[in-house]
Amino acid sequence: MTTLIASEFHKIVTTRLWLWLMLAAMSITALYASLNIGFADNTVTYPLSTQQGQQTLIGVAAGAAKPLAAVFGAVGITTEFRHRTATPTFLATPHRGRVVAAKLITYAVAGIGLGMASTVVVVAIAVPWLSARGIDLALTANDLPGTMAGGIVSVAIYAMIGVGLGALLRDQVATVVGLLIYLYVVETVVTQIPALGDWTVYLPGPAGSSLTGLALITREFLPAWQGGLALAGYALAFALAGTFLAVRRDIS
């Protein structure tokens, strides 16, 4: 398994996709953080002087990185099928389940890196900007360590969801486009419908947001532990389904 994981990391660093996705995540994080601070006086988020407001601000790092982590994981496995490298990969390692497991671990670690980079960006922007406004952003208080850790974990889980979904669908375009449409369009629309609020909190996006302690005046979220379990459940379901089909289906 160690050799498989090392091989997967080698595949990642031999392309520039990881770099472009990291730069994209950091750029989007910077934009989200700037908008959050610049338009803090609104009726949606809590004031930045409060714990809820600061947790929401720090949580934008995960909000920016999660979709990109899912795409990264999906591309990581669907590329094997798109470029016909799945056959030699699975021939070299006949236990196909181990190959998928190695990808899940590898991209989870990559997701951690993506989440950490985005967190550094939002902290670098928020600390001096809020200080200039006379607001103290104590990174060791107000449950902010938990917010940062929860955000990083949620990004890692999203990467695993991408791998599982990619193993399930195998088609790279369909997987990536489907992920982006769902995360940026479908889920965004559905979660804005108040009548559906009792069950939309369990969707991947809101579940991941609850891990960061996100708090909005207009919406409710699950407790962090419940959101974490729900999000992990999605990752486990896609991982098991993708692994099962990778083992059963013809790879040619």
N, C-alpha and C positions, 0 to 999 in steps of 0.2 A: 504493500500500500504506500509506503514511503517513497518508493521509486516512482509510482504512478503520480503521486502528488507533485514530486519534483519535476516530472515530465510536464505536468499541466502548467506549473509556474513557468517553465521554460517556454512553453507555447505562448503564454501571455506576454512575456517580455520580448519575444522575437517580433512582435507587431507593435504598432503605435496606438492601437485602439485604446489601451488602458490609459495612455497619456492624454489622448483627446477627450476621453470620457471624464477623467479627473479634472482637466482644465474646464470642461463644460460644467461639471458639478460645482467647482469653486466659483466660476463666473456667475452661475445662476444663484448660488448661495449669497454672493455679494449683492446681487440685485435684490433678492428677497429681503435680506437684512436691511439694506438701505431703504427700501420701500416701507418696511415695518417701522423703522425708526422715523423716517421722514413723514409718514402719515400716521403717527402714533395716536393722534387725537381723533379717533373715529369711534363708531358705535359697535364695532365688532370685537376688537381685542381690548384686553385690560390695560390700564396705564403701565408704562415701563418701570415705574417706581414700585410696582407690586410684584409679588412672587409669581403670580399667574402671567403677568406681562413679560417678565424676564424669561420664564420657562418657554413661553411661546416664541420669543425672539430667538433664543438659543436653538429651539426645535426646528427653525427654518432650515438648518443645515441638513437634517434628515429629509425634510420635505423636498429639497433640491436633489439630493443624492439617491433617494430610493428608486425612482423610475429608471435612472441611468444604471444603477446597479442591477436591476432586473433585466434590462436590455443587455448589459455586459454578460451576465450569466447565460442568457438565452443565446446570444451570438457565440459564446464559448463552446456550446455543445452542438448547435445547429450547423456551425461551420464544418464540423466533421462530416455531416451528411451532404452539405452543399458542395464541398470540394472533394468528395469521395475519399476522405481520409479515414472514415469510420471503419472501413474494411480492414486496412492494415492495423489500425488501433486495436480493434477487437480480436484480430488474429494474433497479435502480439500478447494480448491479455484475454484469453478465452472467457474468463469470468467477467462478463459484461457489467454485472452489477457493481463490481469493484471500480470499473472505469467511471461509471456515473457517480459513485460515492466519492471518488477522488476529485471529480469536477465539483461536486457539491462542497467539499471541504475547501478546495482551492479558491473557489469564487466567493465563499463565505469570508475567507481571510482577505481576499481582494476587496470585498465589500466593507470590511472593517477599515481598511486603509482609505477607501473612498470616503467613508463617514468621518474618519479622523481628520482628513484634509479639509473637508467642508466645515467641520466644527472649528478648526483653527481659523478659518477665514471669517466666520461669523463673530468669533471672539475678538479677533484683531480689529474688526470694524466696530463692534459694539462697545468695547471697553473705553476707547478714547472719545467716541461720539457721545455716549451717555455721560461720561465724566464732564465733557464740555457743557452738558445740560444740567450739571449738578446732581446727577443720579449715580449712585454707587452700585456697580455691578460686581458683587462679591461672588467670585466663581466657586467658592467653597461653601456658600450659604444658599438659602432659598431652594434647596433640593436641586441646584443646578448641576452638581456632579451626577446625580441620578438622571437628569435630563440629557446630559451629554452621553452618558453610558447607554441609556435607552435608545437614543437616536442612532448611535453607532451600531448597536445590536439590530435595530430594525432595518438598517441598510444592509447588513450582512444577511438577514433573513430574506430580504427582497432579492438579493443575488441568488440565493438558493431557490427561491420561487422561479426565477428566470431559467435556471438550469433544469429544474423539474419540468416546467412547461415546455422548454425546448426539446427535452427528451421525449415528451409526450407527443408533440406536434411534428417535430423534425424539420419542418419547412421554415427556413430562416425568415423570409419576408412575412409570411403569415404570422409567425410568432411575435416578431418585433412590432409589426404594424398593429396586431391585436393588442399587445401590451400597451402601446402608446395610446391607442384609441380608448381602451378601457380606463387607464389611469388618468388621462387628461380630459376625457370627454364624458364617458358613461358614468364613472364613479362621481365625478364632479357634479354632474346634473342630478343624479339620483340622491346624493347626500344633501342636496339643497331642498328636498321635498320634506317638509315637517311631518307629514302624515306617515312617512316611512322611517322616521327617526329611530323607532324601537328596534329595528333590525339592521339598518344601515351602519350602526355603530360597530357591527361585527365584520364589515367589509375590510379588506386588507388595508386600504388607506387610513380610515379612521382608527382601526386597530393599531396600526403602526404609529399614528399620531398620539394615541393614548400612552404609548411607551415613553414619549418625550415630555409628558405632562402638559401637552397643548391644552390651552383653555381659551375658549371663545365665548363671548357674552351670549351669542345667538344659538349656540349648539352645546350639546352634552357629549361627553366621551366616557368610555369605559375606564375603570381603574387600571393603572398601569399593568398589574399582573394579569388581569383578564385580557387586556389587549394583546399582551405578549403571548399568552396561550393561544388566542385566536389566530394571531399571525403565524406562530409556529405551526399551528394545525394546517394552515394553507401550505406552508413549505413542506411539511411531512406528507400531506396528501399528494401534492404534485411530484415530490421526490419518489414516493412509492409507486405511483402510477407510471411515471416516466421510466423508472428502473424496471418495472414489470414488463412494459412493452419493449424496452430496449433488449431485454433478455429473450422475449418471445418472438419479436418480429424479425423478418429477413432484413438484413442491413444493406443489401445491394439495391 
